[in-house]
Amino acid sequence: MKIAFLSFGFLPNIGGAQIFTYNLIKLLSKRGHDVTLFLPYSVYKKYKLIGLNDEFKVFPILIFESFFLKYLPNILSISLNIWQFIKNYDLWQIILTYPAGYVGKSLYGKAPLFLTAFGDDIQKDSILKYGLRLNSNIEKCIIETLSFMDICIAITDTVKDCYLDLNVDKNKIVNIPMGVHLKRFNSSCNKNELRLKFKINDNETFILTTGRYHIKKGFEIIPIIAKSLLDRGIKFRWAVVGRGVDKLDHLIKSNNVDGYVILENEVGIEFENNQSRISSLPSKSLIQFYKSADIFVMTSLLETFGMVLIEAMAAGLPIISTDCPGCSDVIIDGQNGMLSPLNEPQIMADLIEKLINDKDLIIKLNNNVSNTIKYYDWNEIANRYENLYENTICKKLY
Protein backbone atom coordinates (compact mmCIF):
# COMPACT_ATOMS: atom_id res chain seq x y z
CA MET A 1 0.00 0.00 0.00
CA LYS A 2 1.02 3.60 -0.61
CA ILE A 3 0.30 5.27 2.71
CA ALA A 4 0.51 8.98 3.50
CA PHE A 5 0.75 10.16 7.10
CA LEU A 6 -0.16 13.72 8.01
CA SER A 7 0.93 15.20 11.33
CA PHE A 8 1.71 18.66 12.71
CA GLY A 9 4.12 17.27 15.31
CA PHE A 10 7.00 14.81 15.20
CA LEU A 11 10.49 14.05 16.46
CA PRO A 12 12.65 15.40 18.03
CA ASN A 13 9.68 16.38 20.24
CA ILE A 14 8.60 13.33 22.21
CA GLY A 15 5.02 12.75 23.30
CA GLY A 16 2.38 10.06 22.93
CA ALA A 17 1.35 11.11 19.41
CA GLN A 18 4.95 11.45 18.19
CA ILE A 19 6.00 8.07 19.60
CA PHE A 20 2.91 6.42 18.12
CA THR A 21 3.49 7.98 14.69
CA TYR A 22 7.16 7.03 14.53
CA ASN A 23 6.65 3.43 15.64
CA LEU A 24 3.67 2.78 13.37
CA ILE A 25 5.39 4.30 10.33
CA LYS A 26 8.54 2.31 11.01
CA LEU A 27 6.64 -1.00 11.33
CA LEU A 28 4.53 -0.39 8.21
CA SER A 29 7.68 0.49 6.25
CA LYS A 30 9.42 -2.69 7.40
CA ARG A 31 6.41 -4.67 6.16
CA GLY A 32 7.01 -3.38 2.64
CA HIS A 33 4.49 -0.54 2.49
CA ASP A 34 5.48 2.70 0.75
CA VAL A 35 5.04 5.26 3.54
CA THR A 36 5.39 9.04 3.28
CA LEU A 37 5.08 11.46 6.19
CA PHE A 38 3.96 15.05 5.65
CA LEU A 39 4.93 17.65 8.24
CA PRO A 40 4.84 21.44 8.61
CA TYR A 41 8.07 22.89 7.26
CA SER A 42 9.30 24.00 10.71
CA VAL A 43 8.78 20.48 12.12
CA TYR A 44 10.25 18.89 8.97
CA LYS A 45 13.38 21.04 9.30
CA LYS A 46 13.93 20.04 12.95
CA TYR A 47 13.45 16.37 12.09
CA LYS A 48 15.91 16.51 9.18
CA LEU A 49 18.52 18.08 11.48
CA ILE A 50 18.59 14.82 13.45
CA GLY A 51 20.11 13.25 10.36
CA LEU A 52 18.21 9.97 10.42
CA ASN A 53 18.22 7.43 7.61
CA ASP A 54 14.86 5.75 8.00
CA GLU A 55 12.87 3.54 5.66
CA PHE A 56 10.14 6.12 5.03
CA LYS A 57 10.02 9.41 3.14
CA VAL A 58 9.38 12.78 4.81
CA PHE A 59 8.20 15.95 3.04
CA PRO A 60 7.08 19.41 4.17
CA ILE A 61 3.45 20.28 3.48
CA LEU A 62 4.39 23.73 2.27
CA ILE A 63 6.03 26.57 4.24
CA PHE A 64 4.71 29.07 6.80
CA GLU A 65 1.96 26.57 7.71
CA SER A 66 1.06 28.43 10.92
CA PHE A 67 0.26 31.57 8.93
CA PHE A 68 -1.77 29.68 6.33
CA LEU A 69 -3.59 27.66 8.99
CA LYS A 70 -4.73 30.86 10.66
CA TYR A 71 -5.60 32.93 7.60
CA LEU A 72 -5.67 30.75 4.47
CA PRO A 73 -6.15 27.08 5.44
CA ASN A 74 -7.36 26.31 1.92
CA ILE A 75 -3.80 26.86 0.64
CA LEU A 76 -2.57 23.96 2.80
CA SER A 77 -5.47 21.83 1.60
CA ILE A 78 -4.61 22.58 -2.03
CA SER A 79 -1.00 21.54 -1.40
CA LEU A 80 -2.11 18.18 0.04
CA ASN A 81 -4.52 17.62 -2.86
CA ILE A 82 -1.72 18.24 -5.34
CA TRP A 83 0.41 15.63 -3.55
CA GLN A 84 -2.52 13.20 -3.69
CA PHE A 85 -3.05 13.88 -7.41
CA ILE A 86 0.64 13.29 -8.17
CA LYS A 87 1.29 10.29 -5.90
CA ASN A 88 -2.18 8.68 -5.78
CA TYR A 89 -1.88 7.44 -2.20
CA ASP A 90 -4.10 4.52 -1.20
CA LEU A 91 -4.98 6.16 2.09
CA TRP A 92 -4.13 8.98 4.52
CA GLN A 93 -3.47 8.34 8.20
CA ILE A 94 -4.05 11.62 10.02
CA ILE A 95 -2.64 12.30 13.48
CA LEU A 96 -4.86 14.53 15.67
CA THR A 97 -8.15 16.15 14.71
CA TYR A 98 -6.69 19.65 14.78
CA PRO A 99 -4.84 21.04 12.99
CA ALA A 100 -3.86 18.04 10.83
CA GLY A 101 -7.38 16.68 10.48
CA TYR A 102 -8.84 20.09 9.75
CA VAL A 103 -6.40 20.59 6.87
CA GLY A 104 -6.58 16.98 5.67
CA LYS A 105 -10.39 16.77 5.49
CA SER A 106 -10.23 18.30 1.99
CA LEU A 107 -8.84 14.96 0.81
CA TYR A 108 -12.21 13.31 1.50
CA GLY A 109 -13.31 11.31 -1.53
CA LYS A 110 -9.81 11.28 -3.02
CA ALA A 111 -8.62 8.47 -0.71
CA PRO A 112 -9.85 6.89 2.56
CA LEU A 113 -9.10 9.10 5.58
CA PHE A 114 -8.15 7.52 8.93
CA LEU A 115 -7.91 9.72 12.00
CA THR A 116 -6.32 8.88 15.35
CA ALA A 117 -6.96 11.36 18.18
CA PHE A 118 -4.75 11.47 21.28
CA GLY A 119 -5.32 14.23 23.81
CA ASP A 120 -6.14 17.92 23.77
CA ASP A 121 -7.45 17.59 20.21
CA ILE A 122 -10.39 15.50 21.44
CA GLN A 123 -10.77 15.99 25.21
CA LYS A 124 -11.67 19.13 27.09
CA ASP A 125 -11.81 19.97 30.78
CA SER A 126 -12.65 23.52 31.83
CA ILE A 127 -11.41 22.98 35.40
CA LEU A 128 -7.99 21.86 34.20
CA LYS A 129 -8.14 24.42 31.36
CA TYR A 130 -7.24 21.58 29.03
CA GLY A 131 -8.20 20.96 25.44
CA LEU A 132 -8.35 22.80 22.14
CA ARG A 133 -12.12 22.48 22.25
CA LEU A 134 -12.29 25.10 24.99
CA ASN A 135 -11.95 27.49 22.05
CA SER A 136 -15.43 27.39 20.52
CA ASN A 137 -14.15 28.19 17.02
CA ILE A 138 -11.64 25.34 17.11
CA GLU A 139 -14.32 23.02 18.51
CA LYS A 140 -16.47 23.81 15.47
CA CYS A 141 -13.50 22.98 13.23
CA ILE A 142 -13.00 19.67 15.06
CA ILE A 143 -16.67 18.70 14.72
CA GLU A 144 -16.55 19.56 11.01
CA THR A 145 -13.32 17.61 10.59
CA LEU A 146 -14.70 14.44 12.16
CA SER A 147 -17.65 14.43 9.77
CA PHE A 148 -15.24 14.04 6.85
CA MET A 149 -13.24 11.11 8.24
CA ASP A 150 -13.90 7.61 6.88
CA ILE A 151 -12.60 5.95 10.06
CA CYS A 152 -12.03 7.43 13.52
CA ILE A 153 -9.67 5.28 15.56
CA ALA A 154 -10.25 5.30 19.33
CA ILE A 155 -7.25 4.39 21.47
CA THR A 156 -9.61 3.87 24.46
CA ASP A 157 -13.32 3.87 25.22
CA THR A 158 -12.78 7.35 26.66
CA VAL A 159 -11.78 8.57 23.20
CA LYS A 160 -14.69 6.66 21.66
CA ASP A 161 -17.06 8.51 24.00
CA CYS A 162 -15.52 11.82 22.92
CA TYR A 163 -16.13 10.90 19.27
CA LEU A 164 -19.74 10.00 20.04
CA ASP A 165 -20.24 13.27 21.93
CA LEU A 166 -19.04 15.06 18.80
CA ASN A 167 -21.65 13.28 16.65
CA VAL A 168 -19.36 10.74 14.96
CA ASP A 169 -21.29 7.79 13.51
CA LYS A 170 -20.56 4.81 15.78
CA ASN A 171 -20.06 2.63 12.68
CA LYS A 172 -17.06 4.78 11.74
CA ILE A 173 -15.33 4.25 15.10
CA VAL A 174 -12.76 1.47 15.50
CA ASN A 175 -10.99 0.74 18.80
CA ILE A 176 -7.24 0.12 18.52
CA PRO A 177 -5.09 0.88 21.58
CA MET A 178 -1.56 2.24 21.76
CA GLY A 179 1.34 -0.18 21.42
CA VAL A 180 4.49 -1.19 23.25
CA HIS A 181 7.53 -3.14 22.00
CA LEU A 182 7.43 -6.13 24.35
CA LYS A 183 10.66 -7.57 22.95
CA ARG A 184 12.58 -4.45 23.95
CA PHE A 185 11.17 -4.53 27.47
CA ASN A 186 12.03 -8.22 27.78
CA SER A 187 15.69 -7.60 26.99
CA SER A 188 18.27 -7.80 29.77
CA CYS A 189 19.10 -4.72 31.81
CA ASN A 190 21.48 -3.81 34.63
CA LYS A 191 18.92 -3.06 37.34
CA ASN A 192 21.54 -2.04 39.87
CA GLU A 193 23.03 0.78 37.80
CA LEU A 194 20.25 3.28 38.49
CA ARG A 195 19.89 2.14 42.08
CA LEU A 196 23.56 2.88 42.62
CA LYS A 197 23.27 6.23 40.85
CA PHE A 198 20.42 7.35 43.11
CA LYS A 199 21.86 5.61 46.19
CA ILE A 200 18.86 3.30 46.60
CA ASN A 201 19.58 0.60 49.15
CA ASP A 202 18.37 -2.98 48.81
CA ASN A 203 15.86 -2.47 51.65
CA GLU A 204 14.31 0.57 49.97
CA THR A 205 11.39 0.45 47.52
CA PHE A 206 12.08 2.18 44.21
CA ILE A 207 8.90 3.94 43.06
CA LEU A 208 8.68 5.34 39.53
CA THR A 209 6.47 7.92 37.81
CA THR A 210 7.06 8.98 34.19
CA GLY A 211 5.54 11.68 32.00
CA ARG A 212 5.98 15.30 31.02
CA TYR A 213 4.90 17.91 33.52
CA HIS A 214 1.34 19.14 33.00
CA ILE A 215 -1.33 20.14 35.48
CA LYS A 216 -3.47 17.20 34.29
CA LYS A 217 -0.74 14.76 35.39
CA GLY A 218 -1.48 15.48 39.06
CA PHE A 219 2.22 15.38 40.00
CA GLU A 220 1.61 17.94 42.73
CA ILE A 221 0.34 15.26 45.11
CA ILE A 222 3.53 13.18 44.82
CA PRO A 223 5.42 15.13 47.55
CA ILE A 224 2.35 14.81 49.81
CA ILE A 225 2.18 11.04 49.26
CA ALA A 226 5.93 10.80 49.85
CA LYS A 227 5.59 12.72 53.14
CA SER A 228 2.88 10.30 54.27
CA LEU A 229 5.09 7.31 53.41
CA LEU A 230 7.96 8.81 55.39
CA ASP A 231 5.70 9.42 58.39
CA ARG A 232 4.78 5.72 58.28
CA GLY A 233 8.43 4.71 58.41
CA ILE A 234 8.45 3.27 54.89
CA LYS A 235 11.86 3.19 53.24
CA PHE A 236 11.71 4.31 49.62
CA ARG A 237 13.06 6.49 46.82
CA TRP A 238 10.67 7.94 44.21
CA ALA A 239 11.92 8.96 40.77
CA VAL A 240 9.77 11.30 38.67
CA VAL A 241 11.06 11.27 35.09
CA GLY A 242 9.85 13.68 32.42
CA ARG A 243 10.16 17.03 30.74
CA GLY A 244 9.53 19.95 33.08
CA VAL A 245 9.26 17.94 36.31
CA ASP A 246 11.69 20.36 37.98
CA LYS A 247 8.61 22.52 38.60
CA LEU A 248 7.90 20.20 41.53
CA ASP A 249 11.11 21.16 43.31
CA HIS A 250 9.53 23.76 45.62
CA LEU A 251 6.81 21.29 46.68
CA ILE A 252 9.42 18.66 47.45
CA LYS A 253 11.31 21.07 49.66
CA SER A 254 8.19 22.40 51.42
CA ASN A 255 7.09 18.83 52.25
CA ASN A 256 10.59 17.92 53.51
CA VAL A 257 10.99 15.01 51.09
CA ASP A 258 14.10 16.34 49.39
CA GLY A 259 16.33 13.38 48.61
CA TYR A 260 13.42 10.95 48.74
CA VAL A 261 11.67 12.27 45.61
CA ILE A 262 14.16 12.47 42.74
CA LEU A 263 13.42 14.64 39.70
CA GLU A 264 14.96 13.52 36.43
CA ASN A 265 14.61 15.44 33.15
CA GLU A 266 13.14 13.82 30.07
CA VAL A 267 15.06 10.87 28.66
CA GLY A 268 15.27 11.82 24.99
CA ILE A 269 16.11 10.21 21.67
CA GLU A 270 18.92 7.66 21.58
CA PHE A 271 20.71 6.65 18.39
CA GLU A 272 21.70 3.19 17.27
CA ASN A 273 25.35 2.33 16.63
CA ASN A 274 25.54 3.86 13.15
CA GLN A 275 24.09 7.17 14.44
CA SER A 276 21.74 7.36 11.44
CA ARG A 277 18.85 5.51 13.06
CA ILE A 278 17.19 5.68 16.43
CA SER A 279 16.06 2.73 18.45
CA SER A 280 12.31 2.31 18.70
CA LEU A 281 10.75 4.57 21.29
CA PRO A 282 10.84 4.75 24.28
CA SER A 283 14.63 4.89 24.65
CA LYS A 284 16.77 2.22 26.31
CA SER A 285 17.50 4.64 29.15
CA LEU A 286 13.82 5.09 29.93
CA ILE A 287 13.25 1.33 29.73
CA GLN A 288 16.08 0.96 32.25
CA PHE A 289 14.13 3.17 34.68
CA TYR A 290 11.08 0.94 34.31
CA LYS A 291 13.04 -2.28 34.74
CA SER A 292 14.96 -0.97 37.75
CA ALA A 293 11.87 0.14 39.69
CA ASP A 294 9.69 -1.85 42.11
CA ILE A 295 6.36 -0.01 41.78
CA PHE A 296 4.88 2.31 39.15
CA VAL A 297 2.57 5.13 40.25
CA MET A 298 0.42 7.34 38.02
CA THR A 299 -1.30 10.38 39.53
CA SER A 300 -3.12 11.75 36.47
CA LEU A 301 -6.40 13.62 36.57
CA LEU A 302 -7.20 13.07 32.89
CA GLU A 303 -5.76 10.94 30.06
CA THR A 304 -6.81 9.57 26.70
CA PHE A 305 -4.76 6.43 27.23
CA GLY A 306 -1.81 6.71 29.58
CA MET A 307 0.82 5.02 27.44
CA VAL A 308 3.21 4.85 30.39
CA LEU A 309 0.85 2.34 31.99
CA ILE A 310 1.42 -0.30 29.32
CA GLU A 311 5.14 0.50 29.37
CA ALA A 312 5.11 -0.22 33.11
CA MET A 313 3.14 -3.43 32.47
CA ALA A 314 5.68 -4.49 29.85
CA ALA A 315 8.44 -4.01 32.43
CA GLY A 316 6.58 -6.24 34.90
CA LEU A 317 5.86 -3.48 37.41
CA PRO A 318 2.87 -3.54 39.76
CA ILE A 319 0.84 -0.41 39.03
CA ILE A 320 -1.10 2.07 41.13
CA SER A 321 -3.06 4.65 39.14
CA THR A 322 -5.73 7.23 39.71
CA ASP A 323 -9.21 6.24 38.58
CA CYS A 324 -9.42 8.85 35.85
CA PRO A 325 -10.61 8.73 32.22
CA GLY A 326 -8.02 7.01 30.04
CA CYS A 327 -6.24 5.29 32.93
CA SER A 328 -9.32 3.35 34.02
CA ASP A 329 -9.65 2.12 30.41
CA VAL A 330 -6.30 0.38 30.79
CA ILE A 331 -6.20 -0.56 34.49
CA ILE A 332 -8.83 -2.89 35.94
CA ASP A 333 -8.77 -2.45 39.70
CA GLY A 334 -7.47 -5.53 41.51
CA GLN A 335 -6.66 -7.36 38.27
CA ASN A 336 -3.81 -5.70 36.38
CA GLY A 337 -3.27 -2.84 38.82
CA MET A 338 -4.86 -0.84 41.61
CA LEU A 339 -6.95 2.29 41.25
CA SER A 340 -7.13 5.22 43.65
CA PRO A 341 -9.66 8.08 43.68
CA LEU A 342 -8.41 11.37 42.26
CA ASN A 343 -6.59 13.80 44.55
CA GLU A 344 -6.50 11.40 47.49
CA PRO A 345 -2.82 11.25 48.53
CA GLN A 346 -3.53 9.28 51.72
CA ILE A 347 -5.43 6.56 49.86
CA MET A 348 -2.64 6.34 47.30
CA ALA A 349 -0.11 6.08 50.14
CA ASP A 350 -2.25 3.26 51.61
CA LEU A 351 -2.10 1.39 48.28
CA ILE A 352 1.66 1.82 47.98
CA GLU A 353 2.10 0.51 51.52
CA LYS A 354 -0.20 -2.41 50.74
CA LEU A 355 1.85 -3.37 47.68
CA ILE A 356 5.11 -3.15 49.59
CA ASN A 357 3.80 -5.47 52.30
CA ASP A 358 1.77 -7.90 50.17
CA LYS A 359 4.04 -9.91 47.89
CA ASP A 360 1.20 -12.31 47.01
CA LEU A 361 -0.80 -9.38 45.63
CA ILE A 362 2.14 -8.36 43.43
CA ILE A 363 2.40 -11.92 42.08
CA LYS A 364 -1.33 -11.95 41.34
CA LEU A 365 -1.21 -8.62 39.50
CA ASN A 366 1.86 -9.61 37.51
CA ASN A 367 0.31 -12.94 36.48
CA ASN A 368 -2.78 -11.15 35.20
CA VAL A 369 -0.66 -8.59 33.34
CA SER A 370 1.38 -11.28 31.58
CA ASN A 371 -1.86 -12.64 30.11
CA THR A 372 -3.09 -9.28 28.80
CA ILE A 373 0.01 -7.29 27.82
CA LYS A 374 0.35 -9.25 24.54
CA TYR A 375 -2.78 -7.41 23.39
CA TYR A 376 -0.71 -4.21 23.35
CA ASP A 377 2.36 -5.54 21.53
CA TRP A 378 3.29 -3.22 18.65
CA ASN A 379 3.28 -6.07 16.14
CA GLU A 380 -0.32 -6.82 17.06
CA ILE A 381 -1.25 -3.14 16.86
CA ALA A 382 0.41 -2.84 13.43
CA ASN A 383 -1.52 -5.92 12.28
CA ARG A 384 -4.78 -4.30 13.28
CA TYR A 385 -3.98 -1.04 11.48
CA GLU A 386 -2.85 -2.96 8.40
CA ASN A 387 -6.05 -5.06 8.33
CA LEU A 388 -8.20 -1.98 8.92
CA TYR A 389 -6.55 -0.16 6.04
CA GLU A 390 -6.90 -3.09 3.65
CA ASN A 391 -10.52 -3.83 4.56
CA THR A 392 -11.56 -0.18 4.24
CA ILE A 393 -9.81 0.21 0.88
CA CYS A 394 -11.57 -2.92 -0.42
CA LYS A 395 -14.95 -1.55 0.69
CA LYS A 396 -14.24 1.76 -1.03
CA LEU A 397 -13.22 0.04 -4.25
CA TYR A 398 -16.04 -2.49 -4.43
C-alpha positions in Angstrom: 0.0 0.0 0.0 1.0 3.6 -0.6 0.3 5.3 2.7 0.5 9.0 3.5 0.8 10.2 7.1 -0.2 13.7 8.0 0.9 15.2 11.3 1.7 18.7 12.7 4.1 17.3 15.3 7.0 14.8 15.2 10.5 14.0 16.5 12.7 15.4 18.0 9.7 16.4 20.2 8.6 13.3 22.2 5.0 12.7 23.3 2.4 10.1 22.9 1.4 11.1 19.4 4.9 11.4 18.2 6.0 8.1 19.6 2.9 6.4 18.1 3.5 8.0 14.7 7.2 7.0 14.5 6.7 3.4 15.6 3.7 2.8 13.4 5.4 4.3 10.3 8.5 2.3 11.0 6.6 -1.0 11.3 4.5 -0.4 8.2 7.7 0.5 6.2 9.4 -2.7 7.4 6.4 -4.7 6.2 7.0 -3.4 2.6 4.5 -0.5 2.5 5.5 2.7 0.8 5.0 5.3 3.5 5.4 9.0 3.3 5.1 11.5 6.2 4.0 15.1 5.7 4.9 17.6 8.2 4.8 21.4 8.6 8.1 22.9 7.3 9.3 24.0 10.7 8.8 20.5 12.1 10.3 18.9 9.0 13.4 21.0 9.3 13.9 20.0 12.9 13.4 16.4 12.1 15.9 16.5 9.2 18.5 18.1 11.5 18.6 14.8 13.5 20.1 13.2 10.4 18.2 10.0 10.4 18.2 7.4 7.6 14.9 5.7 8.0 12.9 3.5 5.7 10.1 6.1 5.0 10.0 9.4 3.1 9.4 12.8 4.8 8.2 15.9 3.0 7.1 19.4 4.2 3.4 20.3 3.5 4.4 23.7 2.3 6.0 26.6 4.2 4.7 29.1 6.8 2.0 26.6 7.7 1.1 28.4 10.9 0.3 31.6 8.9 -1.8 29.7 6.3 -3.6 27.7 9.0 -4.7 30.9 10.7 -5.6 32.9 7.6 -5.7 30.8 4.5 -6.1 27.1 5.4 -7.4 26.3 1.9 -3.8 26.9 0.6 -2.6 24.0 2.8 -5.5 21.8 1.6 -4.6 22.6 -2.0 -1.0 21.5 -1.4 -2.1 18.2 0.0 -4.5 17.6 -2.9 -1.7 18.2 -5.3 0.4 15.6 -3.5 -2.5 13.2 -3.7 -3.0 13.9 -7.4 0.6 13.3 -8.2 1.3 10.3 -5.9 -2.2 8.7 -5.8 -1.9 7.4 -2.2 -4.1 4.5 -1.2 -5.0 6.2 2.1 -4.1 9.0 4.5 -3.5 8.3 8.2 -4.0 11.6 10.0 -2.6 12.3 13.5 -4.9 14.5 15.7 -8.1 16.1 14.7 -6.7 19.7 14.8 -4.8 21.0 13.0 -3.9 18.0 10.8 -7.4 16.7 10.5 -8.8 20.1 9.7 -6.4 20.6 6.9 -6.6 17.0 5.7 -10.4 16.8 5.5 -10.2 18.3 2.0 -8.8 15.0 0.8 -12.2 13.3 1.5 -13.3 11.3 -1.5 -9.8 11.3 -3.0 -8.6 8.5 -0.7 -9.8 6.9 2.6 -9.1 9.1 5.6 -8.2 7.5 8.9 -7.9 9.7 12.0 -6.3 8.9 15.4 -7.0 11.4 18.2 -4.8 11.5 21.3 -5.3 14.2 23.8 -6.1 17.9 23.8 -7.5 17.6 20.2 -10.4 15.5 21.4 -10.8 16.0 25.2 -11.7 19.1 27.1 -11.8 20.0 30.8 -12.7 23.5 31.8 -11.4 23.0 35.4 -8.0 21.9 34.2 -8.1 24.4 31.4 -7.2 21.6 29.0 -8.2 21.0 25.4 -8.4 22.8 22.1 -12.1 22.5 22.2 -12.3 25.1 25.0 -11.9 27.5 22.1 -15.4 27.4 20.5 -14.1 28.2 17.0 -11.6 25.3 17.1 -14.3 23.0 18.5 -16.5 23.8 15.5 -13.5 23.0 13.2 -13.0 19.7 15.1 -16.7 18.7 14.7 -16.5 19.6 11.0 -13.3 17.6 10.6 -14.7 14.4 12.2 -17.7 14.4 9.8 -15.2 14.0 6.8 -13.2 11.1 8.2 -13.9 7.6 6.9 -12.6 6.0 10.1 -12.0 7.4 13.5 -9.7 5.3 15.6 -10.3 5.3 19.3 -7.2 4.4 21.5 -9.6 3.9 24.5 -13.3 3.9 25.2 -12.8 7.4 26.7 -11.8 8.6 23.2 -14.7 6.7 21.7 -17.1 8.5 24.0 -15.5 11.8 22.9 -16.1 10.9 19.3 -19.7 10.0 20.0 -20.2 13.3 21.9 -19.0 15.1 18.8 -21.6 13.3 16.6 -19.4 10.7 15.0 -21.3 7.8 13.5 -20.6 4.8 15.8 -20.1 2.6 12.7 -17.1 4.8 11.7 -15.3 4.3 15.1 -12.8 1.5 15.5 -11.0 0.7 18.8 -7.2 0.1 18.5 -5.1 0.9 21.6 -1.6 2.2 21.8 1.3 -0.2 21.4 4.5 -1.2 23.2 7.5 -3.1 22.0 7.4 -6.1 24.3 10.7 -7.6 23.0 12.6 -4.5 24.0 11.2 -4.5 27.5 12.0 -8.2 27.8 15.7 -7.6 27.0 18.3 -7.8 29.8 19.1 -4.7 31.8 21.5 -3.8 34.6 18.9 -3.1 37.3 21.5 -2.0 39.9 23.0 0.8 37.8 20.2 3.3 38.5 19.9 2.1 42.1 23.6 2.9 42.6 23.3 6.2 40.8 20.4 7.4 43.1 21.9 5.6 46.2 18.9 3.3 46.6 19.6 0.6 49.1 18.4 -3.0 48.8 15.9 -2.5 51.7 14.3 0.6 50.0 11.4 0.4 47.5 12.1 2.2 44.2 8.9 3.9 43.1 8.7 5.3 39.5 6.5 7.9 37.8 7.1 9.0 34.2 5.5 11.7 32.0 6.0 15.3 31.0 4.9 17.9 33.5 1.3 19.1 33.0 -1.3 20.1 35.5 -3.5 17.2 34.3 -0.7 14.8 35.4 -1.5 15.5 39.1 2.2 15.4 40.0 1.6 17.9 42.7 0.3 15.3 45.1 3.5 13.2 44.8 5.4 15.1 47.6 2.3 14.8 49.8 2.2 11.0 49.3 5.9 10.8 49.8 5.6 12.7 53.1 2.9 10.3 54.3 5.1 7.3 53.4 8.0 8.8 55.4 5.7 9.4 58.4 4.8 5.7 58.3 8.4 4.7 58.4 8.4 3.3 54.9 11.9 3.2 53.2 11.7 4.3 49.6 13.1 6.5 46.8 10.7 7.9 44.2 11.9 9.0 40.8 9.8 11.3 38.7 11.1 11.3 35.1 9.8 13.7 32.4 10.2 17.0 30.7 9.5 19.9 33.1 9.3 17.9 36.3 11.7 20.4 38.0 8.6 22.5 38.6 7.9 20.2 41.5 11.1 21.2 43.3 9.5 23.8 45.6 6.8 21.3 46.7 9.4 18.7 47.4 11.3 21.1 49.7 8.2 22.4 51.4 7.1 18.8 52.2 10.6 17.9 53.5 11.0 15.0 51.1 14.1 16.3 49.4 16.3 13.4 48.6 13.4 10.9 48.7 11.7 12.3 45.6 14.2 12.5 42.7 13.4 14.6 39.7 15.0 13.5 36.4 14.6 15.4 33.2 13.1 13.8 30.1 15.1 10.9 28.7 15.3 11.8 25.0 16.1 10.2 21.7 18.9 7.7 21.6 20.7 6.6 18.4 21.7 3.2 17.3 25.4 2.3 16.6 25.5 3.9 13.2 24.1 7.2 14.4 21.7 7.4 11.4 18.9 5.5 13.1 17.2 5.7 16.4 16.1 2.7 18.5 12.3 2.3 18.7 10.8 4.6 21.3 10.8 4.8 24.3 14.6 4.9 24.6 16.8 2.2 26.3 17.5 4.6 29.2 13.8 5.1 29.9 13.3 1.3 29.7 16.1 1.0 32.2 14.1 3.2 34.7 11.1 0.9 34.3 13.0 -2.3 34.7 15.0 -1.0 37.7 11.9 0.1 39.7 9.7 -1.9 42.1 6.4 0.0 41.8 4.9 2.3 39.1 2.6 5.1 40.2 0.4 7.3 38.0 -1.3 10.4 39.5 -3.1 11.7 36.5 -6.4 13.6 36.6 -7.2 13.1 32.9 -5.8 10.9 30.1 -6.8 9.6 26.7 -4.8 6.4 27.2 -1.8 6.7 29.6 0.8 5.0 27.4 3.2 4.9 30.4 0.8 2.3 32.0 1.4 -0.3 29.3 5.1 0.5 29.4 5.1 -0.2 33.1 3.1 -3.4 32.5 5.7 -4.5 29.8 8.4 -4.0 32.4 6.6 -6.2 34.9 5.9 -3.5 37.4 2.9 -3.5 39.8 0.8 -0.4 39.0 -1.1 2.1 41.1 -3.1 4.7 39.1 -5.7 7.2 39.7 -9.2 6.2 38.6 -9.4 8.8 35.8 -10.6 8.7 32.2 -8.0 7.0 30.0 -6.2 5.3 32.9 -9.3 3.3 34.0 -9.7 2.1 30.4 -6.3 0.4 30.8 -6.2 -0.6 34.5 -8.8 -2.9 35.9 -8.8 -2.5 39.7 -7.5 -5.5 41.5 -6.7 -7.4 38.3 -3.8 -5.7 36.4 -3.3 -2.8 38.8 -4.9 -0.8 41.6 -6.9 2.3 41.2 -7.1 5.2 43.6 -9.7 8.1 43.7 -8.4 11.4 42.3 -6.6 13.8 44.5 -6.5 11.4 47.5 -2.8 11.3 48.5 -3.5 9.3 51.7 -5.4 6.6 49.9 -2.6 6.3 47.3 -0.1 6.1 50.1 -2.2 3.3 51.6 -2.1 1.4 48.3 1.7 1.8 48.0 2.1 0.5 51.5 -0.2 -2.4 50.7 1.8 -3.4 47.7 5.1 -3.1 49.6 3.8 -5.5 52.3 1.8 -7.9 50.2 4.0 -9.9 47.9 1.2 -12.3 47.0 -0.8 -9.4 45.6 2.1 -8.4 43.4 2.4 -11.9 42.1 -1.3 -12.0 41.3 -1.2 -8.6 39.5 1.9 -9.6 37.5 0.3 -12.9 36.5 -2.8 -11.1 35.2 -0.7 -8.6 33.3 1.4 -11.3 31.6 -1.9 -12.6 30.1 -3.1 -9.3 28.8 0.0 -7.3 27.8 0.3 -9.3 24.5 -2.8 -7.4 23.4 -0.7 -4.2 23.4 2.4 -5.5 21.5 3.3 -3.2 18.6 3.3 -6.1 16.1 -0.3 -6.8 17.1 -1.3 -3.1 16.9 0.4 -2.8 13.4 -1.5 -5.9 12.3 -4.8 -4.3 13.3 -4.0 -1.0 11.5 -2.8 -3.0 8.4 -6.0 -5.1 8.3 -8.2 -2.0 8.9 -6.5 -0.2 6.0 -6.9 -3.1 3.6 -10.5 -3.8 4.6 -11.6 -0.2 4.2 -9.8 0.2 0.9 -11.6 -2.9 -0.4 -15.0 -1.6 0.7 -14.2 1.8 -1.0 -13.2 0.0 -4.3 -16.0 -2.5 -4.4 
